[in-house]
Structure formats: structure tokens, C-alpha cells
Amino acid sequence: EKDRGDTMQLITSLDVGNEEIKVIVASAYNNKCHVLASTSIRSSGIKKNTIYNDRKLRETIKLAITKTEEKISMKIKEVILLIPATTSKMTIETGLVDVRDGVVRGEDIKRALTDAKNDSYADDREFVSALPISFTVDDNLSVSNPIGEEGEKLFVKAVISTSLKSEIYPLIQLVSSLGISIVDIVHKSQADYYAINNSSLDRKLGCIINLGGDVTTVSIFNKGIMIKNSYIPLGSSSVDKDIAFVYKVPIKTARHLKETFALAVPRYADKYDSVDVENEEKKKITINQTEISKVIESRLNEILKLAKNEINRLTKREISYIIIVGGISELAGFNYIVEDVLGRNAYCLNMQEMGARHNKYTSAFGATQYFYKKCLLQEEDISCFPSEMASVFLSPKKRSTGNENMVHRFLHHFYDK
């Protein structure tokens, strides 16, 4: 049978954040995902992972999907939906099944993981993921991937992740109301890991801190699997509010100053550099780069110190790495605050995936990697698009004149990135 990893497929992920909605379409091939299109727009109708206006949020999700469809000239009907990890709970469970044909296949793995999750969580919680720690075939040594192993019994040890239904059902129902099928869900924190993982991190205990819009998530990973999680009700929007308060400017102006003018640390700012803006009283004021950077540094220090306290609360073991993700980590000089507060084994991610070279896309991109690897392990179909559509899009020999225009538009968007 041909290795499914040798067949290119298309995957779409949807990350509904408190600050921005991100959509990524990626091609999955040879154990790696490559971004074909990415979209990011401002969120509306959601705050601190709680939907307060269904109509506004539905409109912004629909807009993000539509913009992505225009870039790839295909309709998006299925997505992997990222969900917050604020009420996540992880337990270690085991499963045991008979190997049906004497040789382990993906279906056997799927049944073993299903057995592990059965009756492992309360009625008010929803199953999110089952991440295998190890497999054992009969009495042989444990392996990470048992496909092709001969035996009669397959045993799995796995981490079962769940979330409160009350937290994730409203978002699932809202996305479904747009006529979009959800083929899988994954915690944003776990998706973050799949965006950065490598063979070295897969052997270590570490932490990922995601500085979102309203919430900062602190997650502990052991050999690539999230085992503990916590959150802080502060994020990049707190920085915007500080700037708006100090300089009496609108939030939109504060956000623009943060993203285009200020630095994360004042010691590298230019004390002679300044910008003129209009405050809420319609008066022109001058903002100095060093002074505004002090405002930002103060808040970021607070958030990272709180995150450090959460790490110490979540685990007493020595961790090997701390990686910071989230859009605000792109601020110039952010790494210096990270090292000052969290130590030398901490650093900001630098997303280098072509088509999504910004840390705000970490979760959305990681979700495509997570889904791809999960499907490979269970030998399941991968693509979120009908096979005939994906085939036409990916195969030059099958493109008609109309499809050539489609590819031209796609490539124009891609290289603009």
C-alpha cells in the first residue's frame, strides 16, 4: 500500500481568537505542511474566549473564510477548529484491543485510542484529543508507531484531553451554522507545539506561553504532549489599554502605535524619535518612542512574571525550554524581556513558514501539522477538500484555462506574502 505521506492533500484550520481570526490552508506532503494561503482579520463578538455577540462573530468568521476562498479560488467546506484550553483537563488512560488481521493497521490504532477514552471523563466535558504516549503489541517493547507490527493484542497508553462543553459548544455551533463542517478540534496550546516541535523537543519537558489578545495561556509539555495548562486573564489588549489610558488616545490608535512605532524595551528605543497623533479630545500630541516603550515594558513584565509563577505552580520539575508565541511577541526587543524575566532557556518563536511568517499564526499552522500526523498514524483520509478539487488544484496536467487563472491568482497572493 502506498504511504499516505507520499500523497499531497489540502488542510484548512480556523483559529477564532479574541483579537484576530486566522485561517490557514496548507498542503500536506512528506510529513510536512506548507502554507498555501493565510488570512487574519480583527475579531468581533468574542472576549476572553466567551462569545457575547453571535451575529458579529459569525460575520467576522465568514469574512475570514471568504477572503481565504478568494485566495485559493475554492470553497472551504471543512475545517479543523482550534478551541481554547482554559478549561482543558488531561488524564493518562489505557486502551486494549484485538489486532484484527494479525498486523497492526491504522484502524486498530483508532480502536485502541477509542477504548482509552471511553468512560474517562464526566458528562459535562467533551472529548478533544487522544495523544498516544506509547503502543505495545503483545509483549514486545513499546513503540511510538506500531503500524506493520505483527501480533494479536494492541495496548496503548495515551493522554486524553477534554474541555467543558459550556466553553466549546457555542463556538462549534456557530461555525457549523455557517455551513462549515468541523472535521476535528484541537486545543490551541497543543497546536502551538506542533508548529515548533522537533526531535530534540520531543524528548524534553518544557513550556509554551501563548500571549493572546485577552488571555495568556501557559502550557507544560512532556515529550510533545500537553500535560498541564493554566491561563492569565491578560494579553496584548492590556498593552493597548495602557497606551490608550496614558496618552488619552483611542484604542485603535494605541494598537497602531504598538504595532508600528513602539518597542518592547525602552533601552533600545530612540529617545529622539517621536510621532504626532490626535488624542480623544482631537488635540495633536507628541509621543516619544522611549516613553511609550516604557509603558509597554511595564505591562509585558507583569504578564511574564505571572506566567513564571504559573510555571512554578504547574510543575516542580526542571524544564528545558520556554517558548513564547502570539502576535505581540513580534515586537522589537521582546526577547530581551523574556530573557530578563524567564531566564536564558526562554525565547520567542520566530515563525519562518513561508506564507505565515508571523507568530500570530502559530496555533493555526500547528493545527494543520497536528491533523496531518494524526491522520497518517490512523491511516485516514486527510484532505479538507473534495478529492477532485484538490486534484485539479495540485496537478498541473489537469488544469484547464480557467484553472490557470485560479493558480495565477493564488501565486500572486502567495508571493505578495
Summary of the structure (lengths in Angstrom):
residues: 417
radius of gyration: 22.7
end to end distance: 37.5
largest distance: 78.2
contacts: 1448
relative contact order: 0.16
helix: 41%
strand: 30%
